[in-house]
Amino acid sequence: MMLPNRRKWLDLWRKNVTATASGFLAISATTGVAGYEIAKDDVTLTVNGEKQEIRTHAENVKELLEEQGIQPRKEDYVYPSLSTPITDDLHIIWEASKEVTLTVNGKTKKVWTTADTVGELLRLQHVSVGPHDKVTPTLSAKIKKGMDIGVEKAFPVRINVGGKQQQAWTTSTTVADFLKQQGIQLGKLDRIEPSLQEKVKKQMTIHITRVKKVTDVVEEPVDFAVVTKRDNSLPKGERRVIESGEKGKIEKTYEVTLENGKEVARKLIAEKTVKESKARIVVIGTKTVRPVASSDQPSSRGAGHAAKEFYVTATAYTAYCGGCSGVTSTGINLRQNPSAKVIAVDPSIIPLGSKVYVEGYGYAVAADTGSSIRGYKIDVFFPERSDAFRWGKKRVKIRVLP
């Protein structure tokens, strides 16, 4: 049987032992936790541009990212590499890639990228962009998740504007939009081939014909009429111009169509008389002249003693014939006196100044000579070339008046 004092001592001892054991366990746990925390590494993690400080027991970068709930794709940007061991003060950068749709000349594919701009993405995808290529959105546009990016490669197109050939670059578009890109405007009358709605294609040639309508006003001469009158006071067959006539003028207005600067059509739209013409009046003698005895050839005593009537070969000339001065060898200005009745003769046969009557021509004066007028030949004067042509060359009877 234990004494009361001994029992109290044993109870106190048990309490002290229990307390001591509990304290020891508490101290050991605290020391273990502190040691575990001290063993962690301090790293800096930047996730999509946002920086944070992290303490970790991860062995490498991959484990650290997984601790943070990040499952990196192969297209993501990770620095340093996933296998890099974790050390104190390590700076890790992770940027998630974005999925975009890239279409180049109609061919589409899905692309995961960490590029910052459209231009950077195209460089990474080895898509070259020329100065005339069309890129949507622009090269400087920021990449966004789900973005649609399109690239249309430009190609050369020939264009003929008003007959002048040139070359331009374009992407697939309509002819109308292409002309707008090139700053080419069409006039109301211009023609274009192919049509404005047609799609522009490689090696195509676009033809633009510049069409313009202008007004042209011109003055044109109007021939005078020839009026013939009979006169019984003149010997039969004699012709005399009593009014030389005068040409009139008419003003004509034309609508002229030009294509590429060249006239292709002309349409008369107005006509106005500026000056009236004056008719030429010619009188023809109808008086019968008594015949005079004659012989076909002059006598052998010379021109001065020749018969008064004989036959000659007669041609015609005007004051404007080739090499003509319009003034006869005796000084008569036929251009100023178109109604004069003059013949050119060989003075050895018909003396200059002689008055004559020529069958079919009438009364005249032998007032001119000519290098081809030799012997029994004469040249009768007409003011109009048409009359001279009608006379032609003929054999006629001539009478030298006393």
Secondary structure by P-SEA (a helix, b strand, c coil): cccaaaaaaaaaaaaaaaaaaaaaaaaaaaaaaaaaaaabbbbbbbcccbbbbbbbccccaaaaaaaaccccccccccccccccccccbbbbbbbbbbbbbbbcccbbbbbbcccccaaaaaaaaccccccccccccccccccccbbbbbbbbbbbbbbbccccccccccccccaaaaaaaacccccccbbbcccccccccccbbbbbbbbbbbbbbbbbbbbbbbbbbbbcccccccccccccbbbbbbbbbbbbbbccccccccccccccccbbbbbbbbbbbcbbbbbcccccccccccccccccbbbbbbbcccccccccccccccccccccccccbbbbcccccccccbbbbcccccccccccccccccccbbbbbbccaaaaaaacbbbbbbbbcc
